[in-house]
Amino acid sequence: METAIPFFREQGSGAGVVCLHSNASSSGQWRALSDLLSDRFNVIAVDGYGAGKSPQWPAGRALRLEDEVRLLEPALTRAGDRFHLVGHSYGAAVAVKAALMHPHRVKSMILYEPTLFHLVAGADPLSSPAQGIWRAATDAAAAIDQGDGPAAAERFIDFWMGAGSWEAMPAARQAGIASATGNVRAWRDTLFNETFAPSALAALDLPVLLQTGERSPESSLSVARALQGLLPKLTVVALDGVGHMGPITHPTEVNALIRSFLDRN
């Protein structure tokens, strides 16, 4: 397979901070954070596979979190020998995998509800705390199979943001999200089929800030609860009145916590 080159945005100078976005988003979601941190940090926000200006994952091949991390390698090189990781949702899951693959290079992690559903799904996702997202992603994938991208995007977005959220979006934003949601089956399978053992997280001897939203679905909150017993240097902050898309819907509050944590670490 030919080596893929990711697109990334870079701003500021200083210690490297690599930012990884959620599904159906792109590196652009971190513009406000980049502005906030660039006086002290070199902020590198990366587009994952199938997002923004990065390449699509080759059709017909299973995508793994390990593959997402390998795509990041040029950005990690730019970030230096030691760097911080910031991730939201799927991007936070990729961040955890990156730390497992590069444990001596990651100085700290800031995670907003990583979607590591394999930690809670067990053998039957439909009987697990992650059943909500399994059903939503499966329904969305079925809509994609029927050629109905907007219906797929509506099912996916309304699961994460609440009923009516899709309908309330401007048409231009809907178009971009509907296009990205074509990857929803790959996202689901990547997250539910990840194989690292929960016990592997105990080896991550680095400061971790885990942010959660009080209004988030059980699917992601169940993962956050599981991580509280697995990561040895974990600080948890629950945000009142905020949901799973907090870094996008409440950037001022979320970014202030990120800045404060990075300043201490």
Secondary structure, DSSP 4 states (H G I P E B T S, - for coil): -PPP---EEEE--SEEEEEEPPTT--GGGGHHHHHHHTTTEEEEEE--TTSTTSPPPPTTS---HHHHHHHTHHHHHHH-SSEEEEEETHHHHHHHHHHHHSTTTEEEEEEES---THHHHTT-GGGSTTHHHHHHHHHHHHHHHTT-HHHHHHHHHHHHH-TTHHHHS-HHHHHHHHHHGGGHHHHHHHHHS----GGGGGG--S-EEEEEETT--HHHHHHHHHHTTT-TTEEEEEETT--TTHHHHSHHHHHHHHHHHHHH-
